[in-house]
Amino acid sequence: MSEALGPLHGVRVLDLTRVLAGPYCTMFLGDLGAEVVKIEQPGVGDDTRSWGPPFQGGESAYFLCVNRNKRSVTLDLRTPDGIALLRRLALRADVLMENFRPGTLAGWGLSETEIRRENPRLIYASLSAFGASGPLKDLPGYDLAMQAWGGLMSVTGPAGGEPSKVGVAIIDVVAGLMLGQSIAAALYAREKTGEGQRIETSLMEAEVASLINAGSNYLVTGEVPGRWGNAHPNIVPYQSFPTADGHLVVAMANEAIWARFCRAAGRPELAEDPRFDTNAHRVENRETLIELLNELFRGRPRGEWIDLLNDAGVPCSPVQDIGEVFESPQVRATGMLREIDHPTAGKVRMAGLPVKFSGTPASIRLAPPLLGEHNEQVLREWLELDEAEVEEVRSRGTLGS
């Protein structure tokens, strides 16, 4: 594991989040060099610690994938001592991130106004299901429910089939990345103003923002989009096709690509056919063209098509399973498969760092923590407690049994 200093080196993040969107955000901040302290419920921890199988060394694969570069501290927030200790940690932080229901921290005396009165440089970031205002603000929400509520499921799945969720919790991931970007922007603004600020977002807001062309199509036409399977409502051909031995996708987003495909496939006349000579005409004659292309693609193996189309400069890809992805030379070459040492799980393989910095590289410095692994270390470093004071906190049960 690298000791390189990332762009957020020196930034302290107090992480009060659970499950995926918040932990994914704080992990990314940690990858960028921030010091992240994850607060967990004694004896239980983050919900995802129990989300399995699979487990490795007693740790769930789910927890391992979004909690590297963090230290774990257990605090019993049902007690006044636990709340008081959390407040002291917040006063030493640069960023506090939480995903409790709106108003929960304020009920503990830890509202943004109260904390920033004593720590005005604090970035106070809140992530909820539906946002801090509106009739649904108090409802809980997991990614699956939000994909359903926010319209994503309505446009995902086969045409004429049932609505489908995306295969990963994509709204959690998108919300986490949006919030992480906003936290970095707020830290930059703080360098100019000297002041922190509050940041609020929600799974709902992230999803509505992510509807992009599907949302825009509705706003422009008033027509509710449906499901297109692996096809595209506005571009043809832009979808998957069956070959002699598997599936591939092609993405022909302009006329030059379409013409190159037709030549490479041995059907140059298709580029001049008035039914298919422009994208608008291809959209109008979608069914006829797709039937023709299905027959064409079935005539050769997938690998042969990939080589042919790559040589012609036609965007295409095999439809790979996740095993093929992680075993691919490209993933290995870009460092997107990493192996780290874990105290109970041994060698843990995980996805690598997706962004490369030439001067202040992101790094993996800490394995995903055991529950409460860093209780005493953080109390000494952040709060500067001596051994007697640490023992007093421990004896009161504030850190759990």
Secondary structure, 3 states (H helix, E strand, C coil): CCCCCCCCCCCEEEEECCCCHHHHHHHHHHHCCCEEEEEECCCCCCHHHHCCCCEECCEEHHHHHCCCCEEEEECCCCCHHHHHHHHHHHCCCCEEEECCCCCHHHHCCCCHHHHHHHCCCCEEEEEECCCCCCCCCCCCCCHHHHHHHCCCHHHCCCCCCCCCCCCCCHHHHHHHHHHHHHHHHHHHHHHHHCCCCEEEEEHHHHHHHHCHHHHHHHHHHCCCCCCCCCCCCCCCCEEEEECCCCEEEEECCCHHHHHHHHHHCCCHHHHCCCCCCCHHHHHHCHHHHHHHHHHHHCCCCHHHHHHHHHHHCCCEEECCCHHHHHCCHHHHHCCCEEEEEECCCEEEEEECCCCCCCCCCCCCCCCCCCCCCCHHHHHHHHHCCCHHHHHHHHHCCCCCC
